């Protein structure tokens, strides 16, 4: 018989799932397409159309699982951006469930599990990146479920769960390289239980399956590019030794800002307080943060998303007031994320990348709709700033199914109209799409350009505002 207490817990659990799903699926087009989103979705479209290119992301050193999963969603949703973001949203909801399961396995307390899953469901760190078509939300999902399965395998002596853990970590590794942090940290779980040699067997099972799954990528012709491209993102050891505090020190400052804004101030402080009581969980948060801060050339909040569940699990000193001080600010920020992106309080570099600069894709969907209308009168050649990301890949993404439209890149410093465009005027309508900060032409008429439309990006702190321009190229 289910008691009133358990009925209430079930209702709370269902409520958390409903809130988690609502925060991740409502108004998914509120944020402009981001450069990396456009690249991933475009890859998925190409892979869907041509089966021989199913390992296409390897050409840029990226694992392809996220794009593989996205392919069937492209058949369901007419808007490719929504298709990609739905995949992340589903991963985000499953991540919420996984955090709750982990909290229960570590505490054996259903209430603590509900609190942990509830906090993770609403913290802006989780919500923001679960609403973007990027791989990080899927990485979190596989890591938390992989760890949960591993704990079950040790606690209940279950080889089948060690295999499930191996599959989960294998999928995580097929999603993004930081999954390796989790595989390296996995032996730390042994300290939570009395040692038995069988535990080592469970660990070897997980490692073997995960390693075997990752090596599926060797079937792709450019598997070596993963290692090569990783060098573009991290400093080699020889360089780190020369300047051990650079970039470590500035990146740790960035890390503080990321968690202060996106985990909420009270959430961050309670996570730090919880380190002393939960040292093993703390390792899963602190070690990846410090290593990435020490070696990363570029550093953004989403690189740390896979550590956020462990920061949440460290929050164990709470009461109704403290929970309110986490959840209420989080819900307010979530509302801004969903309905007023330009008002979201974000660290400076995050706001710049997602809302203010060339990587932010305001107006690209509208430009694509105008080009589709133009194509009804004849073929259109679209000259795009750049050769990847925004606007180039995003234009290809939206114009994918339009047969008489072709998108070509014309460089990132636009001070004249490319011959590629002027030479095509005899049998094409020709347009140029460029961000204002990349455009270095003052007299449009002198270069035979007619401005058809402009779309402003978010206002910068200095009061300036970049725009996306759509020009018609004239004879």
RARAMO-V477525 format. One record per backbone hydrogen bond with DSSP energy under -0.5 kcal/mol. NH is the residue of the N-H (numbers start at 1). CO is the residue of the C=O. If there is no record, write none. Layout:
((NH & CO) (NH & CO))
This chain:
((3 & 1) (7 & 3) (8 & 4) (9 & 5) (10 & 6) (11 & 7) (12 & 8) (13 & 9) (14 & 10) (15 & 11) (16 & 12) (17 & 13) (18 & 14) (19 & 15) (20 & 16) (21 & 17) (22 & 18) (23 & 19) (24 & 20) (25 & 21) (26 & 22) (28 & 25) (30 & 27) (35 & 359) (38 & 34) (39 & 35) (40 & 36) (41 & 37) (42 & 38) (43 & 39) (44 & 40) (45 & 41) (46 & 42) (47 & 43) (48 & 44) (49 & 45) (50 & 46) (53 & 50) (54 & 51) (56 & 53) (58 & 55) (59 & 56) (60 & 57) (61 & 58) (62 & 57) (65 & 174) (68 & 64) (69 & 65) (70 & 66) (71 & 67) (71 & 68) (72 & 68) (73 & 69) (73 & 70) (74 & 70) (74 & 71) (75 & 71) (75 & 72) (76 & 72) (77 & 73) (80 & 78) (83 & 79) (84 & 80) (85 & 81) (86 & 82) (87 & 83) (88 & 84) (89 & 85) (90 & 86) (91 & 87) (92 & 88) (93 & 89) (94 & 90) (95 & 91) (96 & 92) (97 & 93) (98 & 94) (99 & 95) (100 & 96) (101 & 97) (102 & 98) (103 & 99) (104 & 100) (105 & 101) (106 & 102) (107 & 103) (108 & 104) (113 & 109) (114 & 110) (115 & 111) (116 & 112) (117 & 113) (118 & 114) (119 & 115) (120 & 116) (121 & 117) (122 & 118) (122 & 119) (123 & 119) (125 & 262) (126 & 123) (127 & 123) (128 & 124) (129 & 125) (130 & 126) (131 & 127) (131 & 128) (132 & 129) (134 & 132) (137 & 134) (139 & 135) (140 & 136) (141 & 137) (142 & 138) (143 & 139) (144 & 140) (145 & 141) (146 & 142) (147 & 143) (148 & 144) (149 & 145) (150 & 146) (151 & 147) (152 & 148) (153 & 149) (154 & 150) (155 & 151) (156 & 152) (157 & 153) (158 & 153) (159 & 157) (162 & 158) (163 & 159) (164 & 160) (165 & 161) (166 & 162) (167 & 163) (168 & 164) (169 & 165) (170 & 166) (171 & 167) (172 & 168) (173 & 169) (174 & 170) (175 & 172) (176 & 172) (179 & 176) (180 & 177) (181 & 178) (182 & 178) (183 & 179) (184 & 180) (185 & 181) (186 & 182) (188 & 185) (189 & 186) (190 & 187) (191 & 188) (192 & 189) (193 & 190) (199 & 196) (200 & 196) (200 & 197) (201 & 197) (202 & 198) (203 & 199) (204 & 200) (205 & 201) (206 & 202) (207 & 203) (208 & 204) (209 & 205) (210 & 206) (211 & 207) (212 & 208) (213 & 209) (214 & 210) (215 & 211) (216 & 213) (217 & 214) (218 & 215) (219 & 216) (220 & 217) (223 & 220) (225 & 222) (226 & 223) (228 & 224) (229 & 225) (230 & 226) (231 & 227) (231 & 228) (232 & 229) (233 & 229) (233 & 230) (234 & 230) (235 & 295) (239 & 236) (240 & 236) (241 & 237) (242 & 238) (243 & 239) (244 & 241) (246 & 243) (249 & 245) (251 & 247) (252 & 248) (253 & 249) (254 & 250) (255 & 251) (256 & 252) (257 & 253) (258 & 254) (259 & 255) (260 & 256) (261 & 257) (262 & 258) (263 & 259) (268 & 264) (269 & 265) (270 & 266) (271 & 267) (272 & 268) (273 & 269) (274 & 270) (275 & 272) (276 & 273) (278 & 274) (282 & 278) (283 & 279) (284 & 280) (284 & 281) (285 & 281) (285 & 282) (286 & 282) (287 & 283) (288 & 283) (289 & 285) (290 & 286) (291 & 287) (292 & 288) (293 & 289) (294 & 290) (295 & 291) (296 & 292) (297 & 233) (298 & 233) (303 & 300) (304 & 301) (305 & 302) (307 & 304) (308 & 304) (308 & 305) (309 & 305) (310 & 307) (311 & 307) (312 & 308) (313 & 309) (314 & 310) (315 & 312) (316 & 314) (318 & 316) (323 & 319) (324 & 320) (325 & 321) (326 & 322) (326 & 323) (327 & 323) (328 & 324) (329 & 324) (330 & 326) (331 & 327) (332 & 328) (333 & 329) (334 & 330) (335 & 331) (336 & 332) (337 & 333) (338 & 334) (339 & 335) (340 & 336) (343 & 340) (344 & 341) (346 & 344) (351 & 347) (352 & 348) (353 & 349) (354 & 350) (355 & 351) (356 & 351) (356 & 352) (357 & 352) (360 & 357) (361 & 33) (364 & 361) (367 & 363) (368 & 364) (369 & 365) (370 & 366) (371 & 367) (372 & 368) (373 & 369) (374 & 370) (375 & 371) (376 & 372) (376 & 373) (377 & 374) (378 & 375) (380 & 404) (381 & 429) (382 & 380) (382 & 406) (383 & 381) (383 & 431) (384 & 382) (384 & 408) (385 & 433) (386 & 411) (392 & 385) (393 & 389) (394 & 389) (395 & 391) (396 & 392) (397 & 393) (398 & 394) (399 & 395) (400 & 397) (402 & 399) (403 & 401) (405 & 402) (406 & 380) (408 & 382) (410 & 384) (414 & 412) (414 & 438) (415 & 413) (418 & 416) (421 & 418) (422 & 418) (423 & 419) (424 & 421) (425 & 422) (427 & 424) (428 & 424) (429 & 379) (431 & 381) (432 & 471) (433 & 383) (434 & 469) (436 & 467) (438 & 435) (439 & 435) (439 & 436) (440 & 414) (440 & 438) (444 & 442) (447 & 443) (447 & 444) (448 & 445) (449 & 444) (450 & 472) (452 & 450) (452 & 470) (453 & 470) (455 & 468) (457 & 466) (458 & 355) (460 & 464) (463 & 460) (468 & 455) (469 & 434) (469 & 467) (470 & 453) (471 & 432) (472 & 450) (473 & 430) (473 & 471) (474 & 448) (474 & 472))
